[in-house]
Amino acid sequence: MTIFLSEGILVGQLIEVIQIRTDLNEVIDCIPNLLISIIVGIEFIGLLFNSEKICDSHKSFQ
């Protein structure tokens, strides 16, 4: 669910960049938000792939 919310925000930001592509200052203002959304998406996907390892690691600490 979180990945869909994060990527849904990313899609909205990309649409905004396309709409304001003629104003360079506005495009530059959107870049940090786009990067944050992409990084959060990548980290969430990494968490999904490593969730079993995280559970095993947590069990070994108990």
HELIX and SHEET records of a PDB file:
HELIX    1   1 THR A    2  GLN A   19  1                                  18    
HELIX    2   2 LEU A   24  PHE A   49  1                                  26    
HELIX    3   3 SER A   51  PHE A   61  1                                  11    
END                                                                             
